[in-house]
Amino acid sequence: MAQYRVVSGSVALITIQNPPVNALRAAVREGLFNAIKRASSDPQVRSVVLSGHNGTFCGGADIKEFGNVSLPGPHLVEVFQLMEDLVKPVVAAIEGFALGGGLELALACHYRIGHSKARVGFPEVNLGLFPGAGGSQRLPRLVGVPAALDIIITGRHVAAGEALKLGLLDKVIDQNTVDAAVTFAKSVEGKPLDNHRLGNRPCPPLENMDAFFEEAMKRVHSRARGAVAPITCVQAVRGAATLPFHKGMELEKMLLGTLFNSAQAQASQYCFFAERAGARWSMPSGARWDTCKAKPIGTAAVIGLGTMGRGITVALARAGLSVVAVETQEHQLAEAQRAVSRMLKGGGRVSYSPDLQAAAEVDLVVEAVFEDMAIKEKIFKQLSEVCKPGTLLTTNTSTLDIDRLASCTRDPQLVVGMHFFAPAHIMRLLEVVYGPRSSPEAVATAMQLGKRMGKVSVAVGNCTGFVGNRMLKPYLEQANFLLEEGATPELVDAALEEFGFPMGVFKMSDLSGLDVGWRVRKEEGLTGPGVTAGQPMRIRHSRRYSPLGDLMCEEGRYGQKTGSGWYLYDKPGGRVARSDPWLRNFLEQYRARHGLVARRISQQEVLERCLYALINEGFRVLEDGIAASPQNIDAIYVFGYSWPKHRGGPMFYASQVGLARVLEGLNHYHQAHPDVPHLEPCSLLRRLVASGSPPIDKWSEVVKGHRSQL
Ligand SMILES: CC(C)(COP(=O)(O)OP(=O)(O)OC[C@H]1O[C@@H](n2cnc3c(N)ncnc32)[C@H](O)[C@@H]1OP(=O)(O)O)[C@@H](O)C(=O)NCCC(=O)NCCSC(=O)/C=C/CCCCCCCCCCCCC(=O)O
């Protein structure tokens, strides 16, 4: 786990060996501990170089070990202290990355040499933690408080060049890092080390320290959205700035104790693995990620250059593809060309055309036109005629039937959905939607392309809204019902924002445009002139229906773009939402017209009704086999719908709340609202509760048993 050999006559070269990222699991900690002791007592050794196997220094503590109540083997703090106290110089040779405990290890060395492509950082905050093995105390002593706090709070990866400027690295080189570190180690043999032991150094002084930390704490509180780890980062760094090292270490230990087994830390760490779980996709046919080969893709066409098409063009170009961007409306094409060039800052290989023929020779097409089945069908038919045989035809539809589009083509097995999220060049999620006729090779190719674009890609089955939008529907529906019953958009949004969403449901609708849902409801036959005549306004298909969104659109209130929606904005396109007296009036009149009596609605009811309805649909998605696992659903919600990471995604949240409690809540609300089928607990949830509410990683066994009985 930690290889030891003496090189160049006097240098102990210790190499961490724990693929794939050299995480510091118990055996590694033990190996390091023993290797340092050996170097200490080896008379031949006058210096030490610490490196990682296979071009990777160290990815930090082993996150998989964190579930253990007491971690086996020597504690990281103990290993790092032993290293810092060594009387022989220790040089870290950093290749690849030194992250989390990996960087803490490097900070316990006396010198740090990095390869120019190396990256360092403290991503613990993303895991609901902070650098709690000495990192929060050593880094500020090396680079100063402001730089250290920034690195610790953001969790960002710092490139070698910047790390050198900050003084985090002593040297950056382009050649073999270990060889350079060995040469360097020999040059410092016998030299005094005291100033290189960060634990011995005071923190560089900071003017207006109180004001600095107060300001930092305010900023963190306003951005953390209920996450505790970022607040702890500030507290720990403040300790480094004000306390002697050993006292700072005591504070760090105490703070880590409050986080280590917390619900937020568990949720964040679950998200880390859920993000990666999507790569191991499977289809109901049994096709899997490890048995299907992706087709090589070098060229792509994007059809339709609205907001989504432009973002997709940028994402594909940034992934190194040569892209043909097609838009039949000339003025839109010129505008898109300017916008895409701006986003790509002159880089990327993109050509533009008003003619679909330009897609004739590409390997893959992403259709991103208006959300209208008839238009999309026409385009798929044309593409099938125009494109060379074997071209993968994909659609960015957010709700429509992939199989119906496939049936317009010559080769339905080459059709899949690639559902991007706006803005497509920034949002990490990609839903790859397979229809009953999509080939495993087509799915593998879309998944592989998602990876190239840096997306969290999740393969899902075909149904209206797929996974994300299907689950969103009952959530939105509950929010509207709550308005009818007496809530305001402000009350609903405040509850959801306090839960951790960056934006409540009504602010989000205003941002994405109320007309989008209106159009979908018209397509679904829920609203529109021919539909409403003679029908009770609040019932559709024998179920409760809220026409509030339709009425808003009829008033021309589409949200931010028109300057008013659920909120008022200072101008069309304005961003700052203000309460709108018109809306209060409108809601009062609406309730009066329908004989509804407004009641007081608590934040708890808002959360339970909106979130439980969404979660319930998540169970149905699992039950129907549309998502392969709860982890996939959670990745979709965290990376596509900004579900707070420290809550772990909707399905993980349900497991933390307790499945029995979610079931009880749904039963309660369904009894109160029997005309709302989305509140009726689904049978998978009932079965899970009846099976004793197993942990989330065991749900699949109940799902499988359930499916075999269908
Ligand atoms: C950038 C990466 C390192 C590499 O990226 P990439 O090349 O794309 O590869 P991936 O697909 O991401 O990863 C490959 C597989 O490796 C797995 N992996 C990666 N990192 C780790 C890890 N650190 N541990 C375990 N496994 C890891 C990954 O899951 C992949 O496998 P699979 O596909 O899922 O099967 C990238 O991987 C990355 O960013 N990694 C994470 C880096 C990171 O976050 N590091 C920080 C970890 S936390 C840490 O180091 C320190 C925490 C501080 C406290 C620690 C103290 C511990 C003991 C305290 C006990 C105190 C108790 C107190 C209570 C009391 O007092 O009572």
Ligand as a Chemical Component Dictionary entry (heavy atoms), coordinates in Angstrom:
data_LIG
# 
_chem_comp.id                   LIG 
_chem_comp.type                 NON-POLYMER 
_chem_comp.pdbx_formal_charge   0 
_chem_comp.three_letter_code    LIG 
# 
loop_
_chem_comp_atom.comp_id 
_chem_comp_atom.atom_id 
_chem_comp_atom.alt_atom_id 
_chem_comp_atom.type_symbol 
_chem_comp_atom.charge 
_chem_comp_atom.model_Cartn_x 
_chem_comp_atom.model_Cartn_y 
_chem_comp_atom.model_Cartn_z 
_chem_comp_atom.pdbx_ordinal 
LIG C1  C1  C 0 -10.648 13.940 -9.310  1  
LIG C2  C2  C 0 -10.831 12.512 -8.838  2  
LIG C3  C3  C 0 -9.858  12.179 -7.759  3  
LIG C4  C4  C 0 -10.594 11.556 -10.037 4  
LIG O1  O1  O 0 -11.543 11.775 -11.022 5  
LIG P1  P1  P 0 -11.739 10.741 -12.212 6  
LIG O2  O2  O 0 -10.416 10.406 -12.775 7  
LIG O3  O3  O 0 -12.785 11.320 -13.101 8  
LIG O4  O4  O 0 -12.263 9.400  -11.560 9  
LIG P2  P2  P 0 -13.632 9.123  -10.798 10 
LIG O5  O5  O 0 -14.554 8.407  -11.715 11 
LIG O6  O6  O 0 -14.148 10.309 -10.132 12 
LIG O7  O7  O 0 -13.139 8.138  -9.650  13 
LIG C5  C5  C 0 -12.656 6.837  -9.963  14 
LIG C6  C6  C 0 -13.156 5.879  -8.903  15 
LIG O8  O8  O 0 -12.542 6.218  -7.658  16 
LIG C7  C7  C 0 -13.506 6.440  -6.654  17 
LIG N1  N1  N 0 -12.990 7.488  -5.753  18 
LIG C8  C8  C 0 -12.506 8.677  -6.112  19 
LIG N2  N2  N 0 -12.079 9.363  -5.038  20 
LIG C9  C9  C 0 -12.304 8.553  -3.983  21 
LIG C10 C10 C 0 -12.085 8.689  -2.578  22 
LIG N3  N3  N 0 -11.510 9.795  -2.056  23 
LIG N4  N4  N 0 -12.454 7.680  -1.789  24 
LIG C11 C11 C 0 -13.014 6.563  -2.298  25 
LIG N5  N5  N 0 -13.252 6.370  -3.615  26 
LIG C12 C12 C 0 -12.900 7.364  -4.426  27 
LIG C13 C13 C 0 -14.748 6.886  -7.416  28 
LIG O9  O9  O 0 -15.890 6.644  -6.650  29 
LIG C14 C14 C 0 -14.656 6.019  -8.654  30 
LIG O10 O10 O 0 -15.125 4.727  -8.355  31 
LIG P3  P3  P 0 -16.587 4.253  -8.801  32 
LIG O11 O11 O 0 -16.718 4.564  -10.254 33 
LIG O12 O12 O 0 -17.571 5.080  -7.992  34 
LIG O13 O13 O 0 -16.614 2.835  -8.448  35 
LIG C15 C15 C 0 -12.270 12.298 -8.345  36 
LIG O14 O14 O 0 -12.493 10.939 -8.134  37 
LIG C16 C16 C 0 -12.561 13.012 -7.071  38 
LIG O15 O15 O 0 -12.869 14.175 -7.097  39 
LIG N6  N6  N 0 -12.497 12.292 -5.946  40 
LIG C17 C17 C 0 -12.878 12.783 -4.660  41 
LIG C18 C18 C 0 -11.802 13.609 -4.067  42 
LIG C19 C19 C 0 -12.230 14.069 -2.693  43 
LIG O16 O16 O 0 -13.322 14.547 -2.487  44 
LIG N7  N7  N 0 -11.343 13.920 -1.729  45 
LIG C20 C20 C 0 -11.599 14.259 -0.373  46 
LIG C21 C21 C 0 -12.051 13.079 0.424   47 
LIG S1  S1  S 0 -12.401 13.507 2.095   48 
LIG C22 C22 C 0 -10.864 13.768 2.744   49 
LIG O17 O17 O 0 -9.911  13.537 2.109   50 
LIG C23 C23 C 0 -10.718 14.280 4.107   51 
LIG C24 C24 C 0 -11.761 14.479 4.936   52 
LIG C25 C25 C 0 -11.527 15.143 6.216   53 
LIG C26 C26 C 0 -11.724 14.304 7.372   54 
LIG C27 C27 C 0 -11.115 13.019 7.281   55 
LIG C28 C28 C 0 -10.772 12.477 8.608   56 
LIG C29 C29 C 0 -11.168 11.098 8.662   57 
LIG C30 C30 C 0 -11.160 10.485 10.030  58 
LIG C31 C31 C 0 -11.957 11.195 10.996  59 
LIG C32 C32 C 0 -12.684 10.383 11.978  60 
LIG C33 C33 C 0 -13.241 11.372 12.942  61 
LIG C34 C34 C 0 -14.491 10.965 13.563  62 
LIG C35 C35 C 0 -14.986 12.129 14.336  63 
LIG C36 C36 C 0 -16.067 11.717 15.172  64 
LIG C37 C37 C 0 -15.708 11.777 16.627  65 
LIG O18 O18 O 0 -14.765 12.469 17.009  66 
LIG O19 O19 O 0 -16.447 11.150 17.351  67 
# 
loop_
_chem_comp_bond.comp_id 
_chem_comp_bond.atom_id_1 
_chem_comp_bond.atom_id_2 
_chem_comp_bond.value_order 
_chem_comp_bond.pdbx_ordinal 
LIG C1  C2  SING 1  
LIG C2  C3  SING 2  
LIG C2  C4  SING 3  
LIG C2  C15 SING 4  
LIG C4  O1  SING 5  
LIG O1  P1  SING 6  
LIG P1  O2  DOUB 7  
LIG P1  O3  SING 8  
LIG P1  O4  SING 9  
LIG O4  P2  SING 10 
LIG P2  O5  DOUB 11 
LIG P2  O6  SING 12 
LIG P2  O7  SING 13 
LIG O7  C5  SING 14 
LIG C5  C6  SING 15 
LIG C6  O8  SING 16 
LIG C6  C14 SING 17 
LIG O8  C7  SING 18 
LIG C7  N1  SING 19 
LIG C7  C13 SING 20 
LIG N1  C8  SING 21 
LIG N1  C12 SING 22 
LIG C8  N2  DOUB 23 
LIG N2  C9  SING 24 
LIG C9  C10 SING 25 
LIG C9  C12 DOUB 26 
LIG C10 N3  SING 27 
LIG C10 N4  DOUB 28 
LIG N4  C11 SING 29 
LIG C11 N5  DOUB 30 
LIG N5  C12 SING 31 
LIG C13 O9  SING 32 
LIG C13 C14 SING 33 
LIG C14 O10 SING 34 
LIG O10 P3  SING 35 
LIG P3  O11 DOUB 36 
LIG P3  O12 SING 37 
LIG P3  O13 SING 38 
LIG C15 O14 SING 39 
LIG C15 C16 SING 40 
LIG C16 O15 DOUB 41 
LIG C16 N6  SING 42 
LIG N6  C17 SING 43 
LIG C17 C18 SING 44 
LIG C18 C19 SING 45 
LIG C19 O16 DOUB 46 
LIG C19 N7  SING 47 
LIG N7  C20 SING 48 
LIG C20 C21 SING 49 
LIG C21 S1  SING 50 
LIG S1  C22 SING 51 
LIG C22 O17 DOUB 52 
LIG C22 C23 SING 53 
LIG C23 C24 DOUB 54 
LIG C24 C25 SING 55 
LIG C25 C26 SING 56 
LIG C26 C27 SING 57 
LIG C27 C28 SING 58 
LIG C28 C29 SING 59 
LIG C29 C30 SING 60 
LIG C30 C31 SING 61 
LIG C31 C32 SING 62 
LIG C32 C33 SING 63 
LIG C33 C34 SING 64 
LIG C34 C35 SING 65 
LIG C35 C36 SING 66 
LIG C36 C37 SING 67 
LIG C37 O18 DOUB 68 
LIG C37 O19 SING 69 
# 
